[in-house]
Amino acid sequence: MGIVIMVAQLLLGLGLLVFIHELGHYLAARAFGIRVEKFYVFFDFNGIKLFSKKIGDTEYGIGWFPLGGYVKISGMVDESMELEQLASEPQPWEFRTKPAWQRLIVMMGGIIMNVLLGIIIFTFVQLQFKKTYIQPALIPQGIYAYDLAQQYGLKSGDHIVAINGNPIIRVEDLISQKLLFAPAITVVRDGDTLPTIQFPNNVFEELKQSRTGLIGLENFESYVDSVVQFVGEGHETQAYKMGLKKGDVITSINGKPVTVFGDLKQLLAEYDSLAADVVVLRDGQPVTLHTDSIESGALGFQPGPDPKKLYEPYAKPYTFGQALSWGTRDGLEAMYYNAKGLWWIATGRVDARDSVQSPIGIARIYGGVWDWAHFWKITGLISFILAFMNFLPIPALDGGHVMFIVIEVIQGKPVSQEFMERAQKVGIILILGLMLFAFGNDILKSFGI
């Protein structure tokens, strides 16, 4: 059932994004009197269609191959490589007869629509699902600094008030990708503002080796709220087998003290897959329990108190203006960090296997449980990423067409059709190669390779 839900979310998310993207091209083309021959969500390779209907000059349909879509615009060299029409006399309704500025808008239409959709989705998620935002600077306990963050100069209890000079207003701004790109951290410790802490350029590489991360809000005393008996198909959790009980307070693991919940997460990660003696305080008395193996850095219990309730006093409701402003900023930042990540892949700083996702990987990100908040968050993020990827100056992508139009404007004449045809072929080969790599990578990961 989980796989079915993954696939269903993937198809719904991609279908929506592809439809909106192609709608952008379609509306721009029609606005300038350009004929659109086909409008397809998903590809109809070999003429295989799930649905089609011709209205006026345009055939609308749904293809069988769910990894994209297209609009077939008259008089344009595109990925279909159907060039017979271009050998005839140019017609006033064709793409090639329109001025450069109109053709530029047509090619940017899909990208613009994906950006707008991403902003709408991010705004909707914050208003409908999140509804409030937590102000981390007001939380008395401050942050919890895991081992890696401590190496950079942070301490548990610190208040991070700015990253790269930008004030931190929401938890989402604090625990985000900003921390991975050599940020300058402004910290208030015991009421005093410290000299700026600069994270190193290799923080991303070091974080990959960390089992816990950099910082969190786990700087609070915790207890066992409930014990999970089974995980998976009849597999008893370590918490249940070792005799952990509701109300227990874990005070040490293998002799190392546990004061706050962050300590517990740090130690569970440190002793992952190892045996451990766990000392708990039960009814005011210390009790020593033993586990043969801490599995996946967890024991199998629900901690208390609930962080949402704990931090509720420091939450404020989103106004529409705030949700729209932050939704826009979050999306544009996602595009920026994707651009930076792509540069890191190109320069060898990041292994492409760790970063490139095929639809298989995207389906895993959606997950096997249908959670509308998570679904819309991921779909909005992919909308921004799709906009960025399509803007890349690669022939066969929108950005490639934009590049050729800009060259035409600069040199005062169009790029030759022969060159365009060759460039399209190269672009198609590059895209197919990337798709094969992404699919192969995700398939190998499925087998633990």
C-alpha positions in Angstrom: 0.0 0.0 0.0 2.9 2.4 0.8 4.3 2.0 -2.7 0.9 2.7 -4.2 0.6 5.9 -2.2 4.1 7.0 -3.2 3.3 6.5 -6.9 0.0 8.2 -6.6 1.5 11.3 -4.9 4.3 11.4 -7.5 1.8 11.3 -10.4 -0.4 13.9 -8.9 2.4 16.2 -8.0 4.2 15.9 -11.4 0.9 16.1 -13.3 0.0 19.4 -11.6 3.5 20.8 -12.1 3.7 19.8 -15.7 0.3 21.1 -16.5 1.0 24.5 -15.0 4.4 24.7 -16.7 3.0 23.9 -20.1 0.1 26.2 -19.5 2.5 29.0 -19.1 3.9 28.4 -22.6 0.4 27.9 -24.0 -1.1 31.1 -22.7 1.9 33.2 -23.7 1.9 31.7 -27.2 -1.9 32.2 -27.7 -1.6 35.8 -26.4 0.8 36.6 -29.3 -1.3 34.8 -31.9 1.0 31.8 -32.1 -0.7 28.5 -33.1 -0.3 25.7 -30.6 -0.7 22.3 -32.2 -0.5 20.1 -29.1 -0.9 20.5 -25.4 0.1 17.3 -23.5 0.5 16.4 -19.9 2.9 13.5 -19.9 4.5 12.2 -23.1 2.6 10.4 -25.8 5.6 8.5 -27.3 4.8 6.4 -30.3 1.5 8.1 -30.5 0.1 6.2 -27.4 -2.4 8.4 -25.5 -4.5 7.9 -22.5 -6.8 10.8 -23.6 -6.9 13.2 -26.5 -9.4 15.8 -27.9 -8.9 18.3 -30.6 -10.5 21.7 -30.0 -9.8 24.3 -32.8 -6.2 24.1 -33.9 -5.0 22.4 -30.7 -5.0 18.7 -29.7 -5.2 18.4 -25.9 -4.2 15.1 -24.3 -2.6 13.0 -21.6 0.3 10.8 -22.6 1.3 7.5 -21.1 4.9 8.4 -20.0 4.7 10.4 -16.8 8.0 12.2 -16.8 7.1 15.5 -18.4 4.9 17.1 -21.0 5.0 19.5 -23.9 3.3 22.0 -26.0 3.9 21.7 -29.8 4.3 25.3 -31.0 4.0 26.0 -34.8 7.2 27.1 -36.5 9.6 26.2 -33.7 12.7 23.9 -33.5 11.9 21.8 -30.4 12.7 18.4 -28.9 10.2 16.7 -31.2 12.6 17.4 -34.1 9.7 17.6 -36.5 11.2 19.9 -39.1 9.0 19.5 -42.2 7.0 22.6 -41.3 10.1 24.7 -41.2 10.9 24.0 -44.8 7.8 25.8 -46.0 7.1 29.6 -46.2 6.9 31.2 -42.8 3.3 31.9 -41.7 2.1 34.8 -39.5 0.9 32.4 -36.8 4.3 30.7 -36.4 6.7 31.2 -33.6 9.6 32.0 -35.9 7.8 35.0 -37.4 7.3 36.8 -34.1 9.7 39.4 -32.7 12.3 38.3 -30.2 10.7 39.8 -27.2 7.5 37.8 -27.8 9.4 34.6 -28.3 11.3 35.2 -25.1 8.1 35.6 -23.1 6.7 32.4 -24.6 9.8 30.4 -23.6 9.9 32.0 -20.1 6.1 31.3 -19.6 6.6 27.9 -18.1 9.3 29.0 -15.8 7.3 32.0 -14.6 4.2 29.8 -14.0 6.2 27.3 -11.9 7.7 30.1 -9.7 4.2 31.6 -9.2 2.8 28.2 -8.4 5.6 27.5 -5.9 4.8 30.9 -4.2 1.1 30.1 -4.0 1.7 26.6 -2.6 4.2 27.8 0.0 1.9 30.6 1.1 -1.0 28.1 1.3 1.0 25.6 3.3 1.9 28.3 5.9 -1.7 29.6 6.2 -3.5 26.3 6.1 -1.2 23.8 7.8 1.5 25.6 9.8 -0.7 28.6 10.7 1.9 29.8 13.3 5.6 30.3 13.4 7.9 29.9 16.4 10.2 32.7 17.3 13.4 30.9 18.4 15.0 34.0 20.0 12.2 33.9 22.6 12.8 30.3 23.7 14.5 30.5 27.1 16.4 27.2 26.6 18.1 28.4 23.4 19.4 25.9 20.9 21.0 22.5 21.4 24.4 22.3 19.8 25.4 18.9 18.6 29.1 17.8 18.6 29.8 19.2 15.1 28.3 22.6 16.0 30.3 22.7 19.2 33.5 22.2 17.2 32.6 25.4 15.3 32.1 27.4 18.6 28.4 27.1 19.4 27.1 25.9 22.8 23.8 24.5 23.9 21.8 27.4 25.3 23.0 29.9 22.7 20.5 32.0 20.9 21.3 32.4 17.1 19.8 35.8 16.2 21.1 36.2 12.6 22.6 34.2 9.8 24.7 36.2 7.3 23.4 39.4 8.9 19.7 38.4 8.3 17.6 38.3 11.5 16.2 34.9 12.5 12.5 35.3 13.0 11.2 31.7 12.5 12.5 28.3 13.4 12.5 27.5 9.7 15.1 30.2 9.1 17.2 28.7 11.9 17.2 25.0 11.0 17.7 25.4 7.2 20.0 25.1 4.3 21.5 28.4 5.2 23.7 26.6 7.7 25.3 24.5 5.0 26.8 27.3 2.9 29.6 28.7 5.1 27.3 31.1 7.0 28.3 33.8 9.4 26.4 33.2 12.7 25.5 36.0 15.1 25.1 34.5 18.6 23.8 35.8 21.9 25.2 33.9 24.9 24.2 34.7 28.5 22.8 38.0 27.3 26.0 39.0 25.4 26.4 39.2 21.6 29.5 37.3 20.7 32.0 38.0 17.8 30.6 36.5 14.6 31.1 32.7 14.3 32.0 31.7 10.8 31.3 28.1 9.7 33.9 26.5 7.4 33.5 26.0 3.7 33.4 22.3 4.1 30.6 22.2 6.6 28.5 20.3 4.1 31.0 17.5 3.8 31.5 17.2 7.5 27.7 17.2 8.1 27.4 14.1 5.9 29.6 12.2 8.4 27.5 13.4 11.3 24.6 11.2 12.6 22.8 14.0 14.4 23.2 17.3 12.5 24.3 20.7 13.6 21.7 22.3 15.9 18.2 21.7 17.1 15.6 22.8 19.6 16.1 19.7 21.8 17.5 21.6 24.7 14.7 20.6 27.2 14.4 17.9 29.9 12.4 14.9 28.6 10.8 11.7 29.8 9.2 8.6 28.3 5.7 9.4 27.3 4.9 6.1 25.8 6.7 2.9 24.7 6.3 1.5 21.1 5.9 -2.3 21.3 6.3 -3.2 17.7 8.1 -1.7 14.7 7.6 -3.2 11.2 6.0 -6.6 11.0 6.0 -8.0 14.6 9.5 -6.8 15.4 9.7 -5.7 19.1 11.4 -2.4 19.8 14.5 -2.3 22.1 12.6 0.0 24.4 9.9 -2.7 24.9 12.4 -5.5 25.3 14.6 -3.7 27.8 11.6 -2.8 30.0 11.4 0.9 29.5 8.2 2.3 31.0 6.0 5.4 30.7 7.3 8.1 33.1 10.9 6.9 33.1 13.5 9.6 32.8 16.8 8.5 31.1 19.7 9.9 33.0 22.7 8.1 31.3 23.8 5.8 28.5 26.9 3.8 29.1 27.9 6.1 31.9 27.5 9.3 29.9 25.0 11.7 31.4 21.7 12.7 29.8 20.4 16.1 30.9 18.3 17.2 28.0 16.7 15.5 25.0 19.5 16.6 22.7 22.0 14.6 24.9 19.9 11.5 24.4 19.8 11.9 20.6 23.5 12.5 20.5 24.3 9.4 22.6 21.8 7.2 20.7 23.5 8.1 17.5 27.0 7.5 19.0 26.0 4.0 20.1 24.0 3.1 17.1 24.1 -0.7 16.5 25.9 -1.2 19.8 24.9 -2.6 23.2 24.3 -0.1 25.9 23.4 0.2 29.6 20.7 2.7 30.1 20.1 4.2 33.6 16.6 5.6 34.2 15.0 7.4 37.1 11.8 5.5 38.0 9.6 6.6 40.9 12.6 8.6 42.2 14.9 5.6 42.1 17.7 4.8 39.6 17.2 1.6 37.6 19.7 0.1 35.1 18.4 -1.4 31.9 20.3 -3.1 29.1 19.8 -3.3 25.4 21.8 -5.6 23.1 21.7 -3.1 20.2 20.5 0.5 19.6 18.8 0.2 16.2 19.0 3.1 13.8 19.9 5.5 16.6 16.6 4.9 18.4 15.1 2.8 21.2 11.4 2.9 20.3 9.6 5.3 22.6 7.7 8.6 22.3 9.3 11.3 24.3 7.6 14.0 26.3 6.8 16.8 26.5 5.4 17.4 23.0 7.8 20.1 21.5 4.8 21.7 19.8 3.0 22.3 23.1 6.3 23.2 24.8 7.1 26.0 22.3 3.5 27.1 21.8 3.9 30.2 24.0 6.6 31.5 21.6 4.4 31.0 18.5 2.7 33.8 16.5 0.0 33.3 13.8 0.9 34.0 10.2 -0.7 37.0 8.6 -1.5 36.7 4.9 1.2 39.2 4.1 3.8 37.3 6.2 2.9 34.0 4.6 3.2 35.5 1.1 6.4 37.3 1.8 8.1 34.2 3.5 6.6 31.9 0.9 8.2 33.9 -1.9 11.6 34.2 -0.1 11.7 30.5 0.9 11.1 29.5 -2.7 13.7 31.9 -4.2 16.2 30.8 -1.6 15.5 27.1 -2.6 16.3 28.0 -6.2 19.5 29.8 -5.1 20.7 26.9 -3.0 19.9 24.5 -5.8 22.1 26.6 -8.1 24.9 26.5 -5.6 24.5 22.8 -5.0 24.6 22.2 -8.8 27.8 24.2 -9.0 29.3 22.1 -6.2 28.4 18.9 -8.2 30.0 20.4 -11.3 33.2 21.3 -9.4 33.4 17.9 -7.7 32.7 19.2 -4.1 29.6 17.1 -3.9 29.1 13.6 -5.2 26.3 13.6 -7.8 25.1 10.3 -6.4 24.2 12.0 -3.1 22.2 14.8 -4.8 20.6 13.8 -8.1 17.1 12.3 -7.8 15.0 10.5 -10.4 11.3 10.1 -10.0 12.0 7.0 -7.9 13.9 9.2 -5.4 11.2 11.9 -5.5 8.5 9.2 -4.8 10.5 8.2 -1.7 10.6 11.8 -0.6 6.8 12.0 -0.9 6.6 8.9 1.3 4.3 6.0 1.7 1.8 7.9 3.9 -0.6 10.5 2.5 0.0 13.6 4.4 -1.4 16.7 2.6 0.8 19.2 4.4 3.9 17.1 3.4 2.6 16.6 -0.1 2.1 20.3 -0.8 5.4 21.3 0.8 7.3 18.8 -1.5 5.2 19.8 -4.6 5.9 23.5 -4.0 9.6 22.8 -3.5 9.8 20.7 -6.8 7.9 23.6 -8.6 10.8 26.0 -7.7 13.4 23.4 -8.6 11.6 22.7 -11.9 11.7 26.4 -12.7 15.4 26.6 -12.0 16.3 23.4 -13.9 14.3 24.6 -17.0 16.2 28.0 -16.9 19.6 26.3 -17.4 21.1 27.2 -20.7 20.9 23.7 -22.1 19.5 23.1 -25.6 16.1 21.3 -25.5 15.3 23.1 -22.2 13.5 26.4 -22.0 16.8 28.0 -20.9 18.5 26.8 -24.1 15.8 28.5 -26.2 16.2 31.7 -24.1 19.9 31.6 -24.7 19.5 31.4 -28.5 17.0 34.3 -28.5 19.4 36.4 -26.4 22.3 35.5 -28.9 20.0 36.6 -31.7 19.3 39.9 -30.1 23.0 40.5 -29.5 24.3 39.6 -33.0 21.3 41.1 -34.8 20.3 37.9 -36.6 18.8 34.5 -35.7 21.0 31.5 -35.0 21.0 29.3 -38.1 18.4 26.5 -38.2 21.1 23.9 -38.8 22.9 24.9 -35.7 19.7 24.9 -33.7 18.9 21.4 -34.9 22.4 20.1 -33.9 22.2 21.9 -30.5 18.8 20.3 -29.9 20.2 16.8 -30.5 23.1 17.5 -28.1 20.7 18.8 -25.5 18.4 15.8 -25.8 21.4 13.4 -25.4 22.5 15.3 -22.3 19.1 15.2 -20.7 18.6 11.5 -21.5 22.1 10.8 -20.1 21.2 12.6 -16.9 17.9 10.7 -16.6 19.6 7.4 -17.1 22.2 8.3 -14.4 19.4 9.4 -12.0 17.4 6.3 -12.5 20.4 4.0 -12.3 21.6 5.7 -9.2 18.2 5.3 -7.4 17.9 1.7 -8.5 21.3 0.9 -7.1 20.5 2.7 -3.9 17.4 0.4 -3.6 19.8 -2.5 -3.4 22.1 -0.8 -1.0 24.8 -0.1 -3.6 
